[in-house]
Each structure stands twice: as C-alpha cells, then as structure tokens.
Amino acid sequence: MTSSATALGGAGPRLRAVPLARDRRLWLAVGGIAVAIAGALLGIALGSVRVPPGDTVAILVDRLLGTQLSSADPALVAIVWDLRVPRVLTALIVGTGLAVAGATFQGLLRNPLADPYVLGTASGAALGAAIAYLLPVRGLVLGFGLVHALAFFGALAAITVVWKLSRVSGLSPLTSLLLTGYAVASLLSAGLAMAMYLSGAALRQIFGFLLGSFDLASWERLAGALPIVVLGTLLILARARSLNGLLLGEETASHLGINVGRERALLLALASLVTAAAVTISGLIGFVGLVVPHVVRLLVGPNARAVLPISAIWGANLLIFADLAARLAGDIPVGVVTAIIGAPFFLALLRRARTGYEL
C-alpha cells in the first residue's frame, strides 16, 4: 500500500506538468493578444497630439463599420486613421515577422544567439538601400520606391549567396552556413561603408534606414509588405513539425521521415523572405528576433508549435511599445529603443553561452 501511494505520489508532479505547461502557453497567448490590443489603442491615442480614448475608439468604429459615432475634428480623424493606425499596424507586422524569423533561425541553427540578421540579410538590405539613395532615380509605386526595392532584393540576394557558398564548404552544414553568413555580412558591411563615404547629402537618410523607424509608415507600404510577412509566417507555422525534428539533429530528423535538406532550405528561405519584407518597410531594427524567441523558449519549452505563435504575438507587442516609447521620447529611431532593451540581454546570453544549444 505504501509503495503504491509512493508511486502515485511520485507520478503526481509529472502528471501535472503537462497541464501546467499548457496553461502557461494559453495564458501567454491570450495575455499577449490582450496586451497587443491595449498597446495598439495606446499607440493610436498617444503622441504629439493626444486623442481622447473615446474619440479614438469612435473613429476606429466609424472607419471599420461605416457608422457615424464620432464628432471629432476631421484633422483628428486624419491623424488617427491616416498616420497612427498604419504606423501601429506596421510595428505589429514587423515585430511579428522578425520574432517568427528569429525563432526559426534559432531552431534551425540550434544557436540561441541567432537572429534574422545573422546570415547577412540585414547587411544586404542596408547596402541595397544605400545604393538606392546614391542613385538619382525616384518615384513611388504603391508607396514603394527604389530604396524599398533594392533593400528587399539586397536582403534576398545576400541570403542566396550565403546559401550557395555554404553548400560547397567541407564543414558541417550548420557551421558552414554560420561562417559563410558572417563572411558575406562583413563584405557587405564594407560595401555599405563605402556607399556611406560617397553619399554626401544622403548620409542622414542612410543612417535613418540603419537605425530603423516607422516615420514613413503608410497604408500603401503596409499593403505591400503585409501579404509577404503573413504568408511567410503562416508557412513557417505549418512547418513547425519539421523544425521540431531538426532541433533533434539531422540524423534523428531523417529517421523521423523528414527530408532534412529540403526542409532546411524551405525554412531558411521563408525566414529570410519575411525578414526582407519587414526590413523593407521599417529599416534595420535589431534584437527583436533575438530577445523574444529566446525568452518565449525559456517559458514554454522548445516545441516550435508553441514557440512560433507566442513569439509572433510578443514580437508584435515589443515593437508596438518600443515605437510608442520612441515617439514619446521625441521621435527617436525605434531601433535605438530596441537596442537599449536587447543589447544587455545579448551580453547576458554571451556570458552564459556554452558549447551547444541547450533546449
């Protein structure tokens, strides 16, 4: 009897562990959505011109449902709907994309220090944007100009070069990918430095892109990037099982029936595509893809089916509140705010880093 009770007692904590983990995931998801809604309303209401909460809600309801609840001044309506709503939604979609891409890279490379820029994506986008600022060509199509086009193609070109070069190395696939990424990023950074040296009057604009900002957010630019980020994110979420298998190692993943080469290439391409689309409309905003997935993984464990969606929610939250803080601090670049948050976290990770990725 005693032994039976002991056995049942010993099994109790293990039996309760799964429901507790599920409860934590649920609370993080539901709580994150609630925080995102509250943050979005604050981001719309607060700024150099403060909009009363009642007017904010009324204007949104009028625009979304076609009602006439608001009696606010037309200038106030324009500030809310034409300036702040697309800015908040841009922060939300960029935060979502960078966090999901970061979770994908960290799982794919089995490295807690990996983020969306580790493979040269950011350097490629920055060099593309810098070259665009040096060219005398202007003009917008759907809110996008040459800067956005070259930033997007620069990011995709960088990851393509890294992928192709890493495959001819004699090192292990993951090691080769990381080392090639660092090498290509260094080369692109040298090109960026030369472009900045030659930029003259365009130097301030290049710095603006490098620091990241949502000052130029608009419905047109959001509409151009939104489908890419959403579709790429959904496709990554659909491959969560493959990412879980790759976390166990290539040999184990193969035994589970996963085509390792194909799945790695697809996840790498999707994460890079999402990063490129996000960078195109926001500039370079660091640390979101590093901090958020790592914290989420510490809270809910390594299962990609939980890490990816929860990272998406809290990545959106981080950028919504970072952008709000940047605006209230005098319209400083949002990349400065995320750097203040992320740099100490990154240093703490470096200090605690060990050989291998402990999940």
Secondary structure as GFF3:
##gff-version 3
##sequence-region A 1 359
A	DSSP	alpha_helix	2	45	.	.	.	ID=ss1
A	DSSP	alpha_helix	53	65	.	.	.	ID=ss2
A	DSSP	alpha_helix	74	78	.	.	.	ID=ss3
A	DSSP	pi_helix	79	84	.	.	.	ID=ss4
A	DSSP	alpha_helix	85	109	.	.	.	ID=ss5
A	DSSP	alpha_helix	121	134	.	.	.	ID=ss6
A	DSSP	alpha_helix	146	166	.	.	.	ID=ss7
A	DSSP	alpha_helix	173	199	.	.	.	ID=ss8
A	DSSP	three_ten_helix	200	202	.	.	.	ID=ss9
A	DSSP	alpha_helix	203	211	.	.	.	ID=ss10
A	DSSP	alpha_helix	219	238	.	.	.	ID=ss11
A	DSSP	alpha_helix	240	247	.	.	.	ID=ss12
A	DSSP	alpha_helix	250	255	.	.	.	ID=ss13
A	DSSP	alpha_helix	260	282	.	.	.	ID=ss14
A	DSSP	alpha_helix	288	300	.	.	.	ID=ss15
A	DSSP	alpha_helix	304	328	.	.	.	ID=ss16
A	DSSP	alpha_helix	334	352	.	.	.	ID=ss17
###
